[in-house]
């Protein structure tokens, strides 16, 4: 063989080997694709099984709810039929008594006339009088017995309805405390908040009127104040400072001003969230913003906004049980305390203010009446008005909902501030440290530096003379004179 022949044979063998290698690779890729497809199919089968199982579980839950609803409807029908049967039995008893009375009258007419020597007319009068009295007594007794049974059954049914409504709307206690805890990113942030020689913390407390409490070994800070609105503004201010990282008196004042300015926006957000939680729609922006202001209101320690959301669920559940309009009940219960947003700002009770506001913003007469009547200030005109009063009482009386001592504490702090604010030259007063400290800001153009010690002593004597504020109260009088100018 020549060299050319050998080269040709080698080339043929090489090409053959390359072809075989390509075929082997193609088969391997095909096998891998089949295995991948098999794995994907298995995963899809597992996912399909999971989806199918979840669908079955949902169908079972829906079926159970439908069975419960059908059972409640059957029980209601049975109860109604029982009342109808008893009413029919009472009517039958009355007819039977009347028939017996007529029969006895006819039998005794002649006998009474013969024995007593009376004529038939006089005998009829006496018999009629006696039988009438007996029949009235028997009928009255039967009616009283039926009324007692109906009242007992109605009371039992009412308890069942209220317990069912409370179980459906079971929520955590909504009572508020006077302290807010804010988490700090690091221990180093505490030093910034305190500032050089404590100037930052003093500025913060002076501007916000809220005490800042720092604990060793804990990456958090406590804001303490009896006034919920002050505490919320202080919380927003502090969070802005912590987020920015720059803490100095000017930044504190700017952050506080921004927190005060953004209060209506926070109220609107809170109102929208509450309306969504209560499943009440179609409210005007004014109503939503006013409802949002209730987040800063409390009644015996119970947050008013949380209270109206809870009442909305309770009222709807009760209305469904007794055949009322659940939508009207839910809406009226959600709005029944909206007038508390104007407490201290407008004359009138919160029920009357709420009813007027509802009518001004396009709510129905039924909703407005339920709002105005939930404290019996006006007559109730619908079943839903009664339901709102019941839901209000349920939410307020459940265990842990309210604490009377909290409102008493808030009232004492507010009256302490009011009493000191009445002093001449005082422009602002802040009660701090649970009433153990009072910071008084005076108008610099009315009170000079030399008059500060005497004013502090006068305020202390006035507080000490009032038995409502026992214990030691520190009075701090602040006079600050500022001058500003703009260049440019």
C-alpha positions as a printed Julia matrix, in Angstrom:
488×3 Matrix{Float64}:
    0.0    0.0    0.0
    1.16   3.44  -0.8
    1.37   6.32   1.6
   -1.67   7.92  -0.01
   -3.75   4.82   0.56
   -2.73   4.71   4.21
   -3.69   8.39   4.64
   -7.08   7.77   3.01
   -7.73   4.8    5.33
   -6.8    6.9    8.37
   -9.11   9.7    7.25
  -12.01   7.27   6.72
  -11.46   5.74  10.16
  -11.3    9.23  11.75
  -14.52  10.34  10.12
  -16.19   7.12  11.22
  -15.09   7.65  14.82
  -16.32  11.27  14.74
  -19.71  10.13  13.49
  -19.94   7.5   16.21
  -19.03  10.11  18.83
  -21.72  12.48  17.54
  -24.31   9.69  17.67
  -23.31   8.82  21.25
  -23.54  12.47  22.33
  -26.95  12.81  20.68
  -28.23   9.77  22.51
  -26.88  11.07  25.83
  -28.55  14.46  25.27
  -31.8   12.74  24.4
  -31.64  10.63  27.56
  -30.94  13.71  29.67
  -33.86  15.53  28.06
  -36.11  12.54  28.74
  -34.97  12.45  32.37
  -35.53  16.22  32.73
  -38.98  15.92  31.18
  -39.77  13.05  33.53
  -38.69  15.11  36.53
  -40.77  18.09  35.38
  -43.78  15.84  34.82
  -43.34  14.4   38.31
  -43.13  17.9   39.81
  -46.23  18.94  37.89
  -48.06  15.85  39.14
  -47.08  16.66  42.72
  -48.15  20.3   42.3
  -51.42  19.16  40.74
  -52.02  16.83  43.68
  -51.32  19.69  46.13
  -53.68  22.06  44.28
  -56.32  19.35  44.11
  -55.98  18.66  47.83
  -56.26  22.36  48.68
  -59.34  22.64  46.46
  -60.88  19.66  48.25
  -60.17  21.24  51.62
  -61.78  24.51  50.53
  -64.79  22.63  49.21
  -65.08  20.84  52.54
  -64.91  24.13  54.47
  -67.55  25.68  52.2
  -69.72  22.6   52.61
  -69.4   22.81  56.4
  -70.36  26.49  56.36
  -73.34  25.75  54.13
  -74.43  22.96  56.49
  -74.11  25.28  59.5
  -76.15  27.95  57.73
  -78.81  25.42  56.74
  -78.93  24.16  60.34
  -79.42  27.72  61.65
  -82.2   28.3   59.14
  -83.89  25.04  60.13
  -83.65  25.96  63.82
  -85.17  29.37  63.13
  -87.99  27.78  61.16
  -88.63  25.28  63.95
  -88.71  28.09  66.52
  -91.18  30.08  64.39
  -93.41  27.02  63.9
  -93.38  26.4   67.66
  -94.55  29.95  68.32
  -97.27  29.61  65.68
  -98.45  26.31  67.19
  -98.62  27.82  70.67
 -100.52  30.84  69.42
 -102.98  28.51  67.68
 -103.33  26.44  70.87
 -104.04  29.59  72.87
 -106.73  30.64  70.39
 -108.25  27.15  70.55
 -108.26  27.29  74.36
 -110.03  30.62  74.32
 -112.7   29.27  71.93
 -113.2   26.22  74.14
 -113.55  28.38  77.24
 -116.12  30.52  75.48
 -118.13  27.45  74.43
 -118.07  26.04  77.96
 -119.13  29.4   79.35
 -122.18  29.5   77.06
 -123.09  25.93  77.93
 -122.81  26.5   81.68
 -124.82  29.68  81.4
 -127.72  27.88  79.75
 -127.66  24.99  82.29
 -127.6   27.21  85.36
 -130.21  29.73  84.29
 -133.24  27.61  85.19
 -131.64  25.97  88.26
 -130.62  29.31  89.77
 -134.05  30.77  89.14
 -135.79  27.8   90.8
 -133.53  27.66  93.85
 -133.22  31.38  94.52
 -136.72  32.32  93.49
 -135.32  34.75  90.88
 -136.63  35.47  87.49
 -134.68  34.28  84.48
 -133.25  37.71  83.64
 -131.75  38.25  87.12
 -130.41  34.69  87.15
 -128.71  35.22  83.79
 -127.0   38.37  85.05
 -125.55  36.61  88.11
 -124.41  33.56  86.15
 -122.92  35.72  83.44
 -120.97  37.78  85.97
 -119.56  34.71  87.75
 -118.62  32.84  84.58
 -117.05  35.93  83.07
 -114.83  36.39  86.13
 -113.79  32.71  86.05
 -113.07  32.79  82.32
 -110.99  35.96  82.63
 -108.97  34.48  85.47
 -108.34  31.25  83.54
 -107.4   33.13  80.37
 -105.09  35.49  82.27
 -103.34  32.55  83.92
 -102.87  30.76  80.6
 -101.53  33.91  78.97
  -99.07  34.5   81.82
  -97.77  30.95  81.57
  -97.28  31.26  77.8
  -95.58  34.65  78.2
  -93.14  33.23  80.76
  -92.23  30.34  78.48
  -91.77  32.67  75.5
  -89.64  35.08  77.57
  -87.44  32.23  78.81
  -86.94  30.89  75.3
  -86.32  34.39  73.93
  -83.7   35.05  76.61
  -81.96  31.77  75.78
  -82.02  32.56  72.07
  -80.72  36.09  72.71
  -77.79  34.73  74.71
  -76.99  32.3   71.9
  -77.01  35.13  69.35
  -74.76  37.37  71.45
  -72.3   34.58  72.24
  -72.14  33.61  68.56
  -71.49  37.23  67.55
  -68.76  37.65  70.16
  -67.06  34.4   69.14
  -66.99  35.45  65.49
  -65.49  38.83  66.36
  -63.06  37.71  69.07
  -60.13  40.15  69.05
  -57.27  41.06  71.33
  -57.7   43.67  74.01
  -57.59  47.17  72.54
  -56.7   48.99  75.76
  -53.84  51.44  75.31
  -50.88  52.17  77.52
  -49.15  55.53  78.0
  -45.75  54.27  76.77
  -44.44  53.58  73.25
  -41.29  51.53  72.67
  -39.13  52.25  69.6
  -36.32  49.95  68.53
  -32.94  51.58  67.81
  -30.49  50.3   65.17
  -27.56  50.26  67.63
  -26.4   51.24  71.09
  -24.44  54.11  69.55
  -27.68  55.82  68.54
  -28.47  56.39  72.23
  -25.44  58.66  72.51
  -26.64  60.72  69.55
  -30.11  61.06  71.06
  -28.68  62.24  74.37
  -26.24  64.66  72.72
  -23.48  66.67  74.27
  -24.32  67.29  77.93
  -27.85  66.04  77.2
  -28.84  68.93  74.93
  -30.55  66.71  72.31
  -32.77  64.83  74.75
  -33.68  68.07  76.51
  -34.61  69.68  73.2
  -36.65  66.63  72.18
  -38.63  66.58  75.42
  -39.13  70.34  75.35
  -40.35  70.4   71.74
  -42.56  67.29  71.87
  -43.73  67.41  75.48
  -42.97  63.68  75.78
  -40.52  62.0   78.15
  -37.74  59.95  76.54
  -36.56  57.02  78.66
  -33.28  55.25  77.78
  -32.44  51.9   79.39
  -28.93  50.46  79.71
  -28.24  47.32  77.71
  -31.39  47.62  75.58
  -31.37  48.87  71.97
  -34.66  50.69  72.35
  -36.14  53.88  73.74
  -39.42  54.5   75.57
  -41.65  57.51  74.88
  -43.93  58.27  77.81
  -46.91  60.65  77.82
  -50.56  60.54  78.86
  -51.46  62.44  75.65
  -51.78  59.96  72.78
  -51.48  62.64  70.1
  -48.27  64.05  71.55
  -46.85  60.55  71.85
  -47.65  59.72  68.23
  -46.06  62.94  66.95
  -43.02  62.26  69.13
  -42.8   58.73  67.73
  -42.89  59.99  64.13
  -40.28  62.62  65.01
  -37.95  60.11  66.64
  -38.26  57.6   63.8
  -37.36  60.35  61.31
  -34.29  61.29  63.38
  -33.15  57.67  63.72
  -33.64  57.05  60.01
  -31.69  60.19  59.09
  -28.94  59.6   61.65
  -28.36  63.31  62.26
  -29.57  64.33  65.7
  -29.21  67.94  66.76
  -31.61  70.59  68.13
  -32.34  72.14  64.73
  -33.04  68.73  63.17
  -35.29  67.81  66.11
  -37.4   70.94  65.63
  -37.61  70.4   61.86
  -38.6   66.73  62.26
  -41.23  67.68  64.84
  -42.7   70.32  62.53
  -42.86  67.78  59.7
  -44.56  65.23  61.99
  -47.2   67.78  62.98
  -47.78  68.76  59.34
  -48.22  65.13  58.22
  -50.83  64.34  60.91
  -53.85  64.66  58.49
  -52.17  62.23  56.08
  -51.68  59.71  58.89
  -55.3   60.16  59.91
  -56.48  59.5   56.34
  -54.35  56.35  56.11
  -55.66  55.09  59.46
  -59.24  55.78  58.37
  -58.81  53.88  55.11
  -57.25  50.91  56.92
  -60.07  50.86  59.47
  -62.76  51.06  56.77
  -61.14  48.14  54.97
  -60.95  46.11  58.21
  -64.61  46.83  58.96
  -65.63  46.07  55.34
  -67.38  49.45  54.99
  -67.06  51.3   51.7
  -68.4   54.41  49.99
  -67.38  56.83  52.76
  -66.6   60.44  51.92
  -63.01  61.7   52.37
  -64.19  63.88  55.27
  -65.66  60.87  57.07
  -62.53  58.79  56.47
  -60.2   61.52  57.74
  -62.41  62.09  60.79
  -62.46  58.37  61.54
  -58.67  58.31  61.28
  -58.47  60.92  64.04
  -60.13  58.39  66.38
  -56.87  56.41  66.42
  -55.67  59.0   68.95
  -58.83  58.86  71.08
  -59.46  56.5   73.97
  -62.45  55.72  76.13
  -61.43  54.28  79.51
  -58.2   53.1   77.9
  -59.92  51.48  74.89
  -58.81  52.78  71.51
  -61.91  54.28  69.87
  -60.94  53.37  66.28
  -60.35  49.73  67.24
  -63.66  49.84  69.16
  -65.75  50.97  66.15
  -64.13  48.35  63.88
  -65.02  45.67  66.42
  -68.57  47.03  66.78
  -69.07  46.86  63.01
  -68.39  43.11  62.99
  -70.54  42.5   66.08
  -73.49  44.47  64.7
  -73.4   42.69  61.34
  -73.28  39.27  63.03
  -76.22  40.11  65.32
  -78.25  41.55  62.43
  -77.76  38.36  60.41
  -79.01  36.28  63.35
  -82.16  38.32  64.06
  -83.11  39.19  60.48
  -81.95  42.82  60.42
  -80.17  44.69  57.64
  -76.55  43.62  58.18
  -75.14  46.29  55.82
  -76.91  49.16  57.61
  -75.98  47.73  61.02
  -72.32  47.35  60.03
  -72.13  50.89  58.63
  -73.91  52.56  61.55
  -71.82  50.67  64.12
  -68.61  51.68  62.34
  -69.67  55.35  62.43
  -71.44  55.46  65.81
  -68.53  57.09  67.72
  -67.26  59.35  64.93
  -68.43  62.38  66.91
  -65.72  61.7   69.51
  -63.22  63.19  67.06
  -64.75  66.6   67.89
  -64.82  66.19  71.68
  -63.66  69.46  73.19
  -63.8   71.21  69.8
  -67.55  71.55  69.21
  -70.56  71.9   71.47
  -72.84  68.89  71.82
  -72.61  65.2   72.63
  -70.57  62.9   70.43
  -73.74  61.02  69.4
  -75.46  64.2   68.18
  -72.29  65.47  66.48
  -71.8   62.11  64.75
  -75.4   61.98  63.48
  -75.16  65.51  62.09
  -71.85  64.74  60.37
  -73.3   61.58  58.84
  -76.24  63.48  57.34
  -73.93  66.22  56.03
  -71.88  63.58  54.19
  -74.75  61.75  52.5
  -75.41  58.91  54.95
  -78.96  57.53  55.17
  -81.51  58.56  57.8
  -81.39  55.03  59.26
  -77.63  55.25  59.8
  -77.86  58.77  61.26
  -80.64  57.75  63.65
  -78.69  54.71  64.85
  -75.66  56.96  65.53
  -77.69  59.57  67.39
  -79.71  57.02  69.39
  -76.93  54.73  70.63
  -76.97  56.54  74.0
  -80.8   57.02  74.04
  -80.52  60.74  73.3
  -83.12  60.4   70.53
  -85.77  57.68  69.99
  -84.68  54.59  68.08
  -86.45  54.24  64.75
  -85.23  50.83  63.56
  -84.08  47.4   64.64
  -80.58  48.31  63.49
  -80.46  51.18  66.02
  -81.09  48.69  68.83
  -78.4   46.39  67.42
  -75.82  49.22  67.4
  -76.49  49.91  71.08
  -76.05  46.2   71.88
  -72.82  45.94  69.86
  -71.44  49.06  71.57
  -72.16  47.58  75.0
  -70.64  44.22  74.05
  -67.39  45.73  72.79
  -67.05  48.0   75.82
  -67.91  45.4   78.47
  -65.88  42.41  77.32
  -62.99  41.48  79.65
  -59.84  43.55  79.13
  -61.44  46.11  76.82
  -61.47  49.09  79.15
  -59.83  50.32  82.32
  -61.5   53.2   84.13
  -58.33  54.23  85.97
  -56.61  55.16  82.68
  -59.17  57.82  81.79
  -59.03  59.13  85.34
  -55.28  59.5   84.99
  -55.59  61.29  81.64
  -58.21  63.63  83.08
  -55.96  64.52  86.04
  -53.0   65.28  83.76
  -55.13  67.42  81.44
  -56.63  69.35  84.36
  -53.13  69.91  85.79
  -52.01  71.46  82.49
  -55.16  73.56  82.3
  -54.73  74.87  85.83
  -51.12  75.96  85.23
  -51.92  77.39  81.78
  -54.33  79.84  83.42
  -51.41  81.6   85.14
  -50.58  85.02  83.61
  -47.71  84.99  81.12
  -47.81  81.21  80.54
  -47.89  80.22  76.86
  -47.58  76.43  77.07
  -47.61  73.68  79.71
  -46.52  70.05  79.48
  -47.13  67.5   82.26
  -44.4   64.83  82.18
  -43.17  61.87  84.21
  -46.74  60.79  85.1
  -47.42  64.23  86.6
  -44.27  64.35  88.71
  -42.84  67.15  86.54
  -44.48  70.17  84.92
  -42.6   72.17  82.29
  -43.92  75.68  81.81
  -43.01  77.86  78.83
  -43.63  81.58  79.33
  -44.04  84.4   76.84
  -40.7   86.26  76.94
  -42.33  89.63  76.24
  -44.59  89.23  79.31
  -42.31  87.52  81.85
  -38.71  88.59  82.45
  -35.82  86.47  83.69
  -36.01  87.95  87.18
  -39.66  86.9   87.53
  -39.05  83.21  86.72
  -38.21  81.98  90.27
  -41.24  83.68  91.78
  -43.51  82.31  89.04
  -42.17  78.77  89.63
  -42.85  79.08  93.38
  -46.37  80.43  92.75
  -47.19  77.54  90.41
  -45.79  75.01  92.91
  -47.94  76.49  95.72
  -51.02  76.35  93.53
  -50.4   72.69  92.66
  -49.68  71.82  96.28
  -52.96  73.41  97.4
  -54.94  71.06  95.15
  -55.52  67.6   96.73
  -55.96  66.02  93.29
  -52.18  66.07  92.75
  -50.56  64.34  95.75
  -46.82  63.82  96.04
  -43.87  65.86  94.85
  -44.26  67.76  91.56
  -41.23  69.43  90.02
  -41.98  72.76  88.28
  -39.6   73.9   85.54
  -40.19  77.36  84.02
  -38.57  78.05  80.65
  -38.13  81.47  79.05
  -36.66  81.46  75.57
  -36.18  84.54  73.44
  -35.49  83.89  69.75
  -34.59  86.27  66.95
  -34.63  85.29  63.28
  -33.59  87.08  60.13
  -33.26  86.15  56.48
  -30.3   87.31  54.38
  -30.4   87.42  50.6
